[in-house]
């Protein structure tokens, strides 16, 4: 097509739109209404959650130094957790007064099932820990835990 031919198609389209204002407005309103109707079916996920399935066990150790925390708290908890089904990875940190064991499960694992498994194993680990030390499961959180999420309900 030559540029003059394209220009003539454009000119004809504009002339038609100006001559048929009723149909242009009707089609525009119809398009708008269909858009509003279908927007509810869209899955809007501006920031997808890519956090793995993890359960965190925190234990306050009441002033023990990091070496004792590792030997008397973190290691016994890790040893108990080693046989958990669907466990993908485990990491831990031992600080002054705190032991934290993070258990990462395979993708697709139900977080509540994983927490139940960890809670059951923790019961058997408590007997190996120093007196007065009580491990706790951290709240369920994700990498997006600090991001507010809003939905628009029409």
N, C-alpha and C positions, 0 to 999 in steps of 0.2 A: 504494500500500500504506500502510496506517495504521501508526503506531508500534507498536501492540499486535500487529499481524500480523507485523511484522519481529521483534519479540521472540519470538513463538511459533516462527518459523522457526529463530531462534538457539537457543531452548530445545530444540527438537526435534533440532537438529544436535548439541548438547552431549549430550543424552540418548542419541542413537544412538552417539556416540563412546564414552561411558562404558559402554554396553551391549555394544559390539563392540570391545573392547580388542585382540583378536587381529588384526582387520583394520586397525585404526589403526596398530598397531606394524608389521605386515607392509607396508602401503603406505608408511609412513615409511622403513623399511629399503630398500624398493625404490626410492623416490625418492632416497635417499642414494647408493645404489650407481650409479644412472643418472647422478647428478651427478658422482660421482668418475670414471666412465667417460668422460663427455663433456668434462670440464674439460681434458683433453689437447688437444682440438680448438680450444680458445679461443686466439685470438692476443692475448697480453698485451703491450701496449706502453704502459706508463704514461707514458713521456716520448718521444714520437715524434721522430725525428731530422729536423729541418727545415733542416739545414745544406746549402748548395748544394755542387755538385761543384767542388772547387778543388784546384789544385796550387800549392804555394808553392816559389819558388826563393830560397834564401838564399845570399848571397855575403859572406864576410868580406873586408874591403878593407884590412886591415893599416894602419890609422891615417890613411887619407885623410879629409879634411874632407868634410862633407855635399855641398858644391857639386861637388867633384871626383868623389865617389861617384856623384852623379846623372849627370854628364856622361860619365864614362868607364866606368861599370859598369851602372847602372840603365837608361839610355837604349838602349845597344846590345842589352841583353837584351830590352827591350820591343819594339824594332824587329824583332828576329828572331821574336818570338812573335806579331806582329800577323796573320800569315796562317794561323794554326792553325785547322783546321776545328772547328766546334761551339764556338768561343770566344765566350762571352757578354759578358764584361767583364774588364778588367784594371786592377789598381791596384798602386801601388808606394809604397815609403817608402825614403828614403835618410837614413841617420844616420851619425854619426861611426863609421867602421869597419864599417858594415853596409849592404848593399843587400838589400831584400826585395821581390820581385815576386810578386803573388798573381794567378793566372789562374783565372777562374771560367768553367766550362763549362755548356752547356745542360743542363737537367734530363734525366735518363735516360742521360747519357753514362757509359760505363764508366770508372771511376776509373783502372784500370790502362792502358786504352787512352790516356786523356788524359796520364798520366804518361809513357808511351812516346813520344807525340808531342812533349811538352815536352823530354824527354831528347834526342831526335834534333835538335831545333832548338837546344838548348844547345851541342851539339858545334860547330855552325857559328858560334855567338856567341863561343866561347872565343878564337878568333883575334883578335877585336876588343877584348878586355879587356886591362888592364895585366898586366905580367909577374907571375907568382906568385899571381894571383887565380883561384880555382877555384869556380865556382858549384855548389851542391848542391841536390838536391830534398829538401824537408823531409819527414818521415815522414807517412804518411796519418793524418789526424786529423779530427775533427768538432767541432762545438760541444759535443758531449757527451763529449769526450775526457777530461774530468776527473771524470766520473761513473762510478762502479763499476756494472757490470751483472751481475746474478746470475740464474741460472735454477734452477728446482727440478725435478729429474729424479726421477720416481717409479719 
